[in-house]
Amino acid sequence: MLASLFLAFSSLTAVQAALKYKGVDWSSVIVEEKAGISYTTTSGSTEPLEKILKESGVNTVRQRVWVNPRDGNYNLDYNIKLAQRAKAVGLDVYIDFHYSDTWADPGHQAIPSGWPTNIDDLSWKLYNYTLDSSNKLAAAGISPTIISIGNEIRSGLLLPTGSTSNFYNVAKLLHSAAWGVKDSNLSPKPRIMIHLDNGWDWNTQKWWYESALKAGPLETSDFDMMGVSYYPF
Ligand SMILES: *[C@@H]1O[C@H](CO)[C@@H](O)[C@H](O)[C@H]1NC(C)=O
């Protein structure tokens, strides 16, 4: 019993030592600060959250980007302000494009208001938006280490056009999004992530990637990372 406990702990330590990204999703910080919330260290002094995170061993912050939310929260300008604060204390930034005006998850992947819905125009729009947003980040001095093209897209993205009932469309959209990043002025280039949920379900992951890659337009060289949400409850 004791021996096996010890083994478990020592392998956990090995895993932690190998972790490259020690990240926190801090997207809501500006919203929280506007609501009067502040952050204090364990010793009780109030400090900007980025400073507390940095001093606690975090090296990367994740930020969600919405296209045109009604109140402006989580749009690109909001995210540039937040990313500049992270950069100022030496934190890396991981940008999570939701490609929606609000939350994107397996049940919600609404096409942003005013975007075309037929697959050809939508793919161009997605390419243009991703290229433009990446160039705006670059112009603001932000070089994300990771960019996720979509958030939890197990059922597809930009629905209904990009639904997994038509993997050709999913693949075409992701190929366009990836090349928006690749053709941008970002330097060095970020790693491009495809992000699904149900990370515990290997059959779903396998089905999804095999189907998307078999469809044609998406190539393995279009992305660098397979991201998962993992809620073990
Ligand atoms: C994408 O951008 C190009 C070049 O600026 C423009 O000609 C084209 O109309 C745009 N397409 C869409 C669908 O926004």
The ligand as an SDF file (V2000), in Angstrom:
LIG
                    3D

 14 14  0  0  0  0  0  0  0  0999 V2000
  -12.0780   38.6580  -47.9290 C   0  0  0  0  0  0  0  0  0  0  0  0
  -11.0940   39.6560  -48.1450 O   0  0  0  0  0  0  0  0  0  0  0  0
  -10.8600   39.9050  -49.5190 C   0  0  0  0  0  0  0  0  0  0  0  0
   -9.6470   40.8190  -49.6300 C   0  0  0  0  0  0  0  0  0  0  0  0
   -9.7700   41.9200  -48.7790 O   0  0  0  0  0  0  0  0  0  0  0  0
  -12.1120   40.4860  -50.1520 C   0  0  0  0  0  0  0  0  0  0  0  0
  -11.9080   40.7160  -51.5310 O   0  0  0  0  0  0  0  0  0  0  0  0
  -13.2540   39.4970  -49.9760 C   0  0  0  0  0  0  0  0  0  0  0  0
  -14.4610   40.0570  -50.4360 O   0  0  0  0  0  0  0  0  0  0  0  0
  -13.4000   39.0940  -48.5170 C   0  0  0  0  0  0  0  0  0  0  0  0
  -14.3740   38.0170  -48.4650 N   0  0  0  0  0  0  0  0  0  0  0  0
  -15.2870   37.9070  -47.5110 C   0  0  0  0  0  0  0  0  0  0  0  0
  -16.2850   36.8040  -47.6590 C   0  0  0  0  0  0  0  0  0  0  0  0
  -15.3140   38.6330  -46.5430 O   0  0  0  0  0  0  0  0  0  0  0  0
  1  2  1  0
  1 10  1  0
  2  3  1  0
  3  4  1  0
  3  6  1  0
  4  5  1  0
  6  7  1  0
  6  8  1  0
  8  9  1  0
  8 10  1  0
 10 11  1  0
 11 12  1  0
 12 13  1  0
 12 14  2  0
M  END
$$$$
